[in-house]
Amino acid sequence: MLRKFWNDESGFIASSEMVLIATICVIGLIGGLVEVQWAVVGELNDVSDAIGSLNQSYQFAGFTSMKTQGSGGNRIKGQVAGSSFVDTVDECDNNQCTIGCDAPTPEAPKM
């Protein structure tokens, strides 16, 4: 049985070369995924800037309908007032809001 085990060549021995190649591949994969993450964040930032720069203001005019009553003159039959809304710049429109890290602060003394 020991001789059969000694002559068996169907296994895999993790040599130092294979460990080194696997380590380099993992480090490269992590670096590549970080770059993909930054690219996706950049594109989403562009989309949010485009949406934030849309003019969302609106306005509609009112109208008045007059009713003529013989010699009594005109009277208002129906009236609707107009309305308007002017979009102002929000706090985080066009990348004005940034997420950053604050400087570390020392811990307060324990009592």
C-alpha positions in Angstrom: 0.0 0.0 0.0 2.8 2.4 0.8 4.5 1.6 -2.6 1.1 2.3 -4.4 0.8 5.6 -2.6 4.4 6.5 -3.4 4.0 5.8 -7.1 0.6 7.6 -7.4 0.9 10.7 -9.7 -2.7 11.7 -10.0 -2.5 14.3 -7.2 -1.4 17.9 -7.1 1.5 19.3 -5.1 1.3 23.0 -4.3 4.8 24.1 -5.1 6.1 27.5 -4.3 5.9 28.6 -7.9 2.1 27.9 -8.0 1.6 29.8 -4.7 3.5 32.8 -6.1 1.5 32.7 -9.4 -1.8 32.5 -7.5 -0.8 35.3 -5.1 0.1 37.6 -8.1 -3.2 36.7 -9.8 -5.2 37.6 -6.7 -3.3 40.9 -6.2 -3.9 41.8 -9.8 -7.6 40.9 -9.6 -8.0 43.1 -6.5 -6.3 46.0 -8.2 -8.5 45.5 -11.3 -11.7 45.4 -9.3 -10.7 48.6 -7.6 -10.3 50.3 -10.9 -13.7 49.0 -12.1 -15.3 50.3 -8.9 -13.8 53.8 -9.5 -14.9 53.8 -13.1 -18.5 52.8 -12.2 -18.6 55.5 -9.5 -17.3 58.1 -12.0 -20.0 57.2 -14.5 -22.7 57.3 -11.9 -21.5 60.7 -10.8 -21.7 61.9 -14.4 -25.3 60.6 -14.6 -26.2 62.3 -11.3 -24.7 65.6 -12.5 -26.7 65.4 -15.7 -29.9 64.8 -13.8 -29.1 67.6 -11.3 -28.5 70.1 -14.1 -31.9 69.6 -15.7 -34.2 72.6 -15.4 -37.1 71.5 -13.4 -38.9 74.8 -13.4 -42.4 75.1 -14.8 -45.0 77.7 -15.4 -48.6 77.9 -16.7 -50.7 80.9 -17.4 -54.1 81.5 -15.9 -57.2 82.4 -17.9 -60.4 84.4 -17.3 -63.7 83.8 -19.0 -66.1 86.7 -19.1 -69.9 86.5 -19.4 -71.8 89.3 -21.1 -75.1 90.3 -19.5 -76.9 92.7 -21.8 -76.5 96.3 -20.6 -75.2 95.2 -17.2 -71.7 94.8 -18.5 -69.3 91.9 -18.3 -69.0 89.6 -15.4 -66.4 87.0 -14.7 -67.8 83.5 -15.5 -64.7 81.5 -14.6 -61.1 82.3 -13.6 -58.0 80.2 -13.0 -54.8 81.8 -11.6 -51.5 80.8 -13.1 -48.7 79.2 -11.2 -44.9 79.0 -11.5 -42.1 77.2 -9.8 -38.4 78.1 -10.1 -35.9 75.3 -9.5 -33.0 76.5 -7.3 -29.7 74.8 -6.8 -30.0 72.1 -4.1 -27.2 71.2 -1.7 -25.7 68.3 -3.7 -26.5 69.4 -7.3 -23.6 69.2 -9.7 -21.2 67.5 -7.4 -21.2 70.1 -4.7 -21.5 67.5 -2.0 -18.4 65.4 -1.3 -17.9 62.5 1.0 -14.6 62.7 2.7 -12.7 61.5 5.7 -12.1 63.7 8.7 -8.8 63.9 10.3 -8.4 61.5 13.2 -9.1 62.9 16.6 -7.5 61.6 19.8 -9.6 59.7 22.2 -10.8 61.4 25.4 -9.1 60.3 28.6 -10.7 57.5 30.5 -12.0 58.2 34.0 
